[in-house]
Amino acid sequence: MSNVTGADTYARVARGLQRCVGTCVGVALTASVFAFDSPVWAILAVALASQFTIELVILRNYAVGMVFMTVTALLMVHMVSPEPASSLLIDRISMTVLGAGAVQSIVISLFMARRRRS
C-alpha cells in the first residue's frame, strides 16, 4: 500500500480524517483570501506560497499538507472558473466529507467482516 492511503485499516481511517480536517481548514483559509477580493497577483502569490508549503510538510504531516493543497487547488480553479467562489468552497467541503465518509465506511465494514470470520 502506498504512503498516501495507509498500510492498514487504522492508517486508512486516520488518513481519511486528516484529509477531511485539512480540507476544511484549507477551505476556511481560501475563504479568507476570497473575502478580501484580492487582485490576481495576490492570489498567485498565495497559491505559490501554498505550493511551497505543501512540498515542505506533506510527508511529515498529511493534514497540514492537505490544508495548503486545498488552498492551492481552490485558488487556481477560481482563477479560471466562472463559478462563484462560494460555490467552489461548498462543493469542496461536501465532496470531501462524502468521499472520506464513504471510504471509511467501506474500510470499516471490510475490517469488521474480516474480524467476524476470524
C-alpha positions in Angstrom: 0.0 0.0 0.0 1.3 3.5 -0.7 2.1 6.0 2.0 -0.9 8.2 0.9 -3.6 5.6 1.6 -2.1 3.9 4.6 -0.9 0.4 5.2 -3.7 -0.9 7.4 -7.3 -0.1 8.4 -6.2 2.2 11.1 -3.9 4.2 8.8 -6.6 4.5 6.1 -9.2 5.8 8.6 -6.6 8.2 10.0 -5.7 9.5 6.6 -9.4 10.0 5.8 -9.9 12.0 8.9 -6.7 14.0 8.2 -8.0 14.7 4.7 -11.3 16.0 6.0 -9.8 18.2 8.7 -7.1 19.5 6.4 -9.5 20.2 3.6 -12.0 22.0 5.9 -9.2 24.2 7.3 -7.9 24.9 3.8 -11.4 25.9 2.6 -11.6 28.4 5.6 -8.2 29.9 4.6 -9.2 30.1 1.0 -12.5 31.8 2.0 -10.4 34.4 3.8 -8.5 35.1 0.7 -11.7 35.4 -1.3 -13.2 37.7 1.4 -10.6 40.4 0.6 -11.4 40.4 -3.1 -7.7 40.0 -3.8 -6.1 41.0 -7.1 -4.8 38.3 -9.4 -1.1 38.8 -8.4 -2.0 38.4 -4.7 -3.9 35.1 -5.4 -1.0 33.8 -7.4 1.4 34.8 -4.5 -0.7 32.9 -2.0 -1.0 29.9 -4.4 2.8 29.8 -4.9 3.4 30.1 -1.1 0.9 27.3 -0.5 2.6 25.1 -3.1 5.9 25.6 -1.5 4.5 24.8 1.9 2.9 21.6 0.6 6.4 20.4 -0.6 7.8 21.1 2.9 5.2 19.4 5.0 3.2 16.7 3.1 5.4 13.8 4.1 5.7 14.8 7.8 2.1 15.9 8.4 -0.5 14.9 5.9 -3.3 17.0 7.5 -1.2 20.2 7.3 -0.2 19.3 3.7 -3.9 19.0 2.8 -4.6 22.5 4.2 -2.2 24.0 1.7 -3.1 21.6 -1.1 -6.7 22.7 -0.8 -5.8 26.4 -0.8 -3.6 26.0 -3.9 -6.2 23.9 -5.8 -9.2 26.2 -5.0 -7.3 29.4 -5.8 -6.1 28.0 -9.2 -9.6 26.8 -10.1 -11.1 30.1 -9.0 -8.8 32.0 -11.4 -10.0 30.0 -14.5 -13.6 29.2 -13.5 -16.6 31.4 -14.0 -18.2 29.8 -10.9 -18.8 31.9 -7.8 -16.1 31.4 -5.1 -18.8 30.3 -2.5 -19.9 27.5 -4.8 -16.3 26.2 -5.1 -15.9 26.2 -1.3 -19.2 24.5 -0.6 -18.6 21.9 -3.3 -15.1 21.1 -2.0 -16.2 20.5 1.6 -19.3 18.5 0.6 -17.3 16.2 -1.8 -14.5 15.7 0.7 -16.9 14.8 3.6 -18.9 12.5 1.3 -15.9 10.8 -0.2 -14.0 10.3 3.0 -17.1 9.1 4.8 -17.9 6.6 2.1 -14.3 5.3 2.0 -14.2 5.0 5.8 -17.5 3.1 5.9 -16.3 0.6 3.3 -12.9 0.1 5.1 -14.5 -0.3 8.5 -17.2 -2.7 7.2 -14.4 -4.8 5.5 -12.4 -4.8 8.7 -15.4 -5.9 10.7 -16.3 -8.7 8.3 -12.8 -10.0 8.4 -12.9 -9.8 12.2 -16.2 -11.8 12.4 -14.7 -14.5 10.2 -11.7 -15.0 12.5 
